């Protein structure tokens, strides 16, 4: 029987936009925020232009 690949914890699933800013006590630099949803990056991707997006938001944009 083939070994089953482990799945990421639910908090890291790519089918959701970023994390709410209120989960952290401190203000964040813009580099930690998604350029689309303006939340904390979840499974971040960086475009060639340098903008950062959650994988969920990036996939919505390129569809």
C-alpha positions in Angstrom: 0.0 0.0 0.0 1.4 3.5 -0.9 2.0 5.9 1.9 -0.5 8.7 2.1 1.0 12.2 1.8 0.6 14.3 4.9 -1.8 17.2 4.6 -1.2 20.7 5.9 -2.9 21.8 9.1 -6.3 23.5 8.5 -4.8 26.9 9.3 -2.5 26.7 6.3 -5.0 25.5 3.7 -4.8 27.5 0.5 -8.6 27.8 0.0 -8.9 30.8 2.3 -7.8 34.5 2.2 -5.3 35.8 4.8 -5.4 35.7 8.6 -7.1 38.6 10.4 -4.7 41.3 11.7 -6.2 41.1 15.2 -4.6 37.8 15.9 -1.3 39.7 16.5 -0.8 42.4 19.1 1.7 44.4 17.1 1.2 46.4 14.0 2.7 44.7 10.9 4.8 46.0 8.1 3.1 46.0 4.8 5.4 43.2 3.6 3.5 40.8 5.8 0.1 41.8 4.3 -1.6 40.5 1.2 -1.9 43.2 -1.5 -5.4 42.0 -2.3 -7.2 41.2 0.9 -4.9 43.3 3.2 -4.8 40.5 5.8 -1.8 38.6 7.1 -0.3 36.4 4.4 -1.5 32.8 4.3 0.6 30.6 2.1 2.3 33.6 0.5 3.3 34.0 -3.1 5.3 36.8 -4.5 4.8 38.1 -8.0 7.7 39.1 -10.3 6.8 42.7 -9.6 7.4 42.2 -5.9 3.7 42.3 -4.7 2.8 39.6 -2.2 -0.4 37.7 -2.1 -2.1 34.9 -0.2 -2.2 31.9 -2.6 -6.0 32.0 -2.4 -6.1 35.7 -3.5 -3.4 35.2 -6.2 -5.4 32.3 -7.7 -8.6 34.5 -7.7 -6.7 37.3 -9.6 -5.1 35.1 -12.3 -8.3 33.1 -13.1 
